[in-house]
Amino acid sequence: MAVYKRGYQRYQGPLTSPWARLMVLPKFAWQRLLEQRLIVILLVVSLFWPVACAIFVYLSNQTQLLEGFGSGLIESLKIDGQFFIVFMNTQSVFAILLSAFAGPSLIAPDLANGALPLYFSRPLSRVEYVLARLIVLLGGLSLVTWIPGVLLFLMQTGMAGWPWFVENWHLGAAVFFGFLLWIVLVSLVAMASSAWVRWRMVAGGLVLGVFFVLAGAAEMANAILRVEWVLVLNPGRDMNQIWRWLLGTDAIAGPGATACLVAVAVMAGILLLVLERKLRPVEVVS
């Protein structure tokens, strides 16, 4: 029978598992990212601060070596919520930089080259496509956020003993869930920026603008208008307030953790709407 006489029929054969299909995109995306020298350099540089914090943790548990320096120094070498706040604030900057360089290369090329119909002609939905791209960023950003943070917590637990863990277990949970919320937000910003502008360089600049320019604009508006509620437009400050609440440290001035959590949820919702609007295989323009 001639080919042109065969009508279209949906493929009815066996399929791989949904998880196996979902992980195809992250597998090759991680390979491409690790081939970029700048990404590798950022990953290496981002590990310097965790190493320095690990040295700090070691010294804090070796008080007998520091007795000659006075009790003031020994007291300052305390592993508590404030220690993890400093650690998280520093590593959050590296997460932004990594997302600005790695995120736009995940979606922008697909949109620029019209590859979405090719993806969605396979057994892959839009939700699965977004989830696959999100997994790529979650995996990369985890290397510089919650993984070293949890390792520091485990190191302190191993050196300080079980009583310290019983008293401070919430610090490890706060580091994990606080960083997880942060990298989800950062990843959504990177993906939405990439889908919105479709140019990798511009999308990377837009990611930095969302976190740094928007933060400056919020602080300027607060200084001029004298209204603290505008500070919730600063995603970095919102997350800092949420982290302080999770870690049990003193909150900073301005909207509280609840308001900041609502603001982060609204930001995430807007970013998801952008992805839903832009990630379509066919767009009808009237």
C-alpha distance (Angstrom), angle and dihedral (degrees) to the residues before:
residue distance angle dihedral
M1 . . .
A2 3.80 . .
V3 3.76 117.7 .
Y4 3.80 94.3 -122.2
K5 3.83 89.8 58.8
R6 3.77 92.6 59.2
G7 3.78 112.7 94.5
Y8 3.77 122.2 -142.9
Q9 3.79 114.6 -85.5
R10 3.76 128.5 -177.3
Y11 3.79 114.7 -115.1
Q12 3.79 109.0 -98.8
G13 3.80 100.1 178.7
P14 3.80 129.1 110.9
L15 3.82 119.5 -62.0
T16 3.76 132.2 -154.7
S17 3.79 118.1 -113.7
P18 3.83 117.5 -75.9
W19 3.81 90.8 -115.9
A20 3.81 92.3 52.6
R21 3.81 91.1 50.8
L22 3.79 91.1 46.2
M23 3.80 93.8 53.1
V24 3.82 94.8 52.7
L25 3.81 92.6 82.5
P26 3.83 96.4 47.2
K27 3.80 91.5 46.7
F28 3.80 94.7 59.7
A29 3.81 93.7 34.2
W30 3.82 91.4 57.6
Q31 3.78 89.7 50.3
R32 3.81 91.7 53.0
L33 3.80 92.9 46.7
L34 3.80 93.0 51.4
E35 3.80 89.0 52.8
Q36 3.82 89.8 62.4
R37 3.79 109.7 91.7
L38 3.79 94.9 -152.5
I39 3.81 91.9 55.3
V40 3.80 91.2 51.0
I41 3.82 91.2 48.1
L42 3.80 91.4 51.4
L43 3.79 91.0 49.2
V44 3.79 91.4 51.7
V45 3.82 94.8 45.3
S46 3.80 91.0 47.6
L47 3.81 89.5 61.6
F48 3.81 94.4 60.6
W49 3.80 93.7 79.8
P50 3.85 94.7 49.1
V51 3.81 88.7 51.1
A52 3.81 90.2 51.1
C53 3.81 89.6 48.5
A54 3.81 90.0 50.1
I55 3.82 88.8 55.3
F56 3.81 88.1 50.0
V57 3.81 90.5 51.9
Y58 3.79 90.6 50.5
L59 3.80 93.1 50.1
S60 3.80 92.0 47.3
N61 3.80 88.9 60.1
Q62 3.82 94.8 46.2
T63 3.79 98.6 68.1
Q64 3.80 92.5 148.8
L65 3.79 88.7 66.8
L66 3.81 91.9 53.5
E67 3.78 101.8 43.6
G68 3.78 91.0 106.9
F69 3.82 91.8 60.7
G70 3.78 94.5 62.7
S71 3.78 136.0 -104.8
G72 3.81 92.6 -81.5
L73 3.78 93.1 68.0
I74 3.80 92.5 44.9
E75 3.80 90.8 51.4
S76 3.82 91.6 50.8
L77 3.81 90.6 55.3
K78 3.78 92.4 72.7
I79 3.80 122.2 138.0
D80 3.79 106.0 -140.0
G81 3.78 141.0 121.9
Q82 3.80 92.7 -64.3
F83 3.80 90.4 57.2
F84 3.80 91.4 54.2
I85 3.82 92.2 44.8
V86 3.80 90.2 58.6
F87 3.79 90.5 45.7
M88 3.82 93.5 48.8
N89 3.80 94.5 46.3
T90 3.80 91.0 53.3
Q91 3.80 96.2 45.9
S92 3.80 91.8 45.7
V93 3.81 88.7 66.3
F94 3.80 90.9 55.6
A95 3.80 88.9 49.4
I96 3.81 89.7 56.1
L97 3.80 92.6 48.6
L98 3.80 92.6 48.4
S99 3.79 92.3 48.5
A100 3.81 90.8 49.0
F101 3.81 91.5 56.2
A102 3.81 100.7 33.0
G103 3.80 103.7 33.5
P104 3.82 101.6 61.8
S105 3.82 91.8 52.8
L106 3.80 90.7 62.6
I107 3.82 102.4 61.5
A108 3.81 108.9 9.7
P109 3.85 95.0 70.6
D110 3.81 91.1 50.1
L111 3.80 91.4 53.0
A112 3.79 95.4 41.5
N113 3.80 92.7 50.7
G114 3.80 96.8 40.0
A115 3.80 93.6 -116.9
L116 3.82 97.9 144.1
P117 3.85 94.5 87.5
L118 3.80 87.5 53.6
Y119 3.80 91.6 52.5
F120 3.78 96.2 43.8
S121 3.80 93.7 46.5
R122 3.80 84.4 70.7
P123 3.81 123.6 69.5
L124 3.81 89.8 -80.9
S125 3.79 123.7 113.6
R126 3.78 127.3 -154.7
V127 3.78 90.5 -106.2
E128 3.79 90.7 53.2
Y129 3.82 90.9 47.1
V130 3.81 91.6 53.2
L131 3.80 90.8 44.4
A132 3.81 91.4 50.8
R133 3.81 91.7 51.6
L134 3.78 89.8 45.3
I135 3.81 90.8 53.0
V136 3.81 89.2 56.2
L137 3.79 92.5 56.9
L138 3.79 94.1 39.2
G139 3.79 90.1 55.1
G140 3.79 94.6 47.5
L141 3.80 96.4 43.4
S142 3.79 92.4 45.7
L143 3.79 88.5 66.2
V144 3.81 90.6 65.3
T145 3.82 101.0 32.6
W146 3.78 128.4 34.6
I147 3.82 98.2 8.2
P148 3.84 95.4 62.1
G149 3.82 88.9 36.6
V150 3.80 93.3 55.3
L151 3.81 90.1 43.8
L152 3.81 89.6 55.4
F153 3.79 89.7 49.8
L154 3.81 91.3 49.9
M155 3.80 90.5 47.1
Q156 3.78 90.8 53.4
T157 3.81 90.3 46.6
G158 3.78 91.6 51.7
M159 3.80 92.8 50.1
A160 3.82 99.4 38.2
G161 3.79 96.7 41.4
W162 3.78 138.1 -132.0
P163 3.84 96.5 -54.3
W164 3.80 90.0 61.1
F165 3.80 90.5 50.7
V166 3.82 93.0 50.7
E167 3.79 90.1 51.5
N168 3.82 97.6 42.2
W169 3.82 106.8 28.1
H170 3.80 89.0 119.5
L171 3.82 89.3 67.7
G172 3.80 91.7 64.7
A173 3.81 91.7 46.6
A174 3.81 90.5 48.1
V175 3.80 92.4 51.5
F176 3.80 92.1 49.8
F177 3.81 99.4 44.7
G178 3.81 94.1 35.6
F179 3.79 92.8 53.5
L180 3.81 91.4 42.0
L181 3.80 90.3 56.7
W182 3.80 90.2 47.1
I183 3.80 97.0 50.7
V184 3.81 91.2 46.7
L185 3.81 89.8 54.3
V186 3.81 93.2 44.3
S187 3.80 91.2 47.7
L188 3.80 92.5 50.3
V189 3.81 90.5 50.3
A190 3.81 91.0 51.2
M191 3.80 93.6 46.8
A192 3.80 95.0 44.9
S193 3.81 91.5 47.7
S194 3.78 90.3 50.4
A195 3.80 92.2 49.0
W196 3.81 93.1 45.6
V197 3.81 101.9 51.4
R198 3.85 101.0 20.5
W199 3.83 92.9 -151.9
R200 3.78 115.2 106.2
M201 3.80 98.2 -145.5
V202 3.80 93.9 45.5
A203 3.80 91.3 45.3
G204 3.80 90.9 52.4
G205 3.79 90.4 51.4
L206 3.80 90.0 48.1
V207 3.81 90.3 54.7
L208 3.80 91.0 53.8
G209 3.79 89.8 45.3
V210 3.79 93.3 54.4
F211 3.81 92.1 56.4
F212 3.81 103.6 31.5
V213 3.81 107.1 25.2
L214 3.79 92.8 40.1
A215 3.81 89.6 50.0
G216 3.79 91.0 53.3
A217 3.80 91.7 46.3
A218 3.81 91.4 51.6
E219 3.81 92.1 50.3
M220 3.81 91.1 47.3
A221 3.80 92.3 49.4
N222 3.79 90.1 49.8
A223 3.81 91.6 50.6
I224 3.80 92.8 49.0
L225 3.80 102.1 37.4
R226 3.82 97.2 31.8
V227 3.81 91.7 -136.5
E228 3.78 115.9 132.2
W229 3.81 95.2 -164.6
V230 3.81 90.2 76.0
L231 3.81 88.2 68.5
V232 3.82 89.3 77.6
L233 3.82 86.5 75.8
N234 3.82 87.2 72.3
P235 3.83 104.8 85.9
G236 3.81 93.0 -168.0
R237 3.79 92.2 55.0
D238 3.80 91.1 45.5
M239 3.78 91.5 55.0
N240 3.82 91.7 45.0
Q241 3.79 89.7 55.6
I242 3.82 91.7 47.4
W243 3.81 91.2 48.9
R244 3.80 91.0 51.1
W245 3.78 89.8 52.1
L246 3.81 92.2 49.3
L247 3.81 92.9 46.4
G248 3.80 94.0 44.6
T249 3.81 96.5 -121.4
D250 3.80 129.0 135.9
A251 3.79 114.3 -70.1
I252 3.79 121.7 -124.1
A253 3.80 122.1 -117.8
G254 3.78 117.1 -81.5
P255 3.81 135.2 40.9
G256 3.80 113.8 5.6
A257 3.78 130.8 -118.6
T258 3.81 94.3 -87.9
A259 3.80 93.4 54.9
C260 3.80 90.4 45.0
L261 3.80 91.5 50.5
V262 3.81 90.3 51.7
A263 3.81 90.1 48.9
V264 3.81 91.7 51.3
A265 3.81 90.3 49.2
V266 3.81 90.8 51.2
M267 3.81 91.0 48.9
A268 3.80 90.6 50.5
G269 3.80 90.5 49.3
I270 3.80 92.2 51.8
L271 3.80 91.2 48.7
L272 3.80 91.0 50.7
L273 3.80 89.8 51.0
V274 3.80 89.6 53.2
L275 3.81 90.3 52.1
E276 3.80 91.3 46.9
R277 3.80 90.8 51.7
K278 3.80 97.8 44.7
L279 3.81 103.4 36.8
R280 3.78 99.6 75.5
P281 3.81 125.9 127.6
V282 3.80 92.1 -143.8
E283 3.77 127.6 26.8
V284 3.79 121.8 -168.1
V285 3.79 114.0 -150.0
S286 3.79 114.9 -162.6
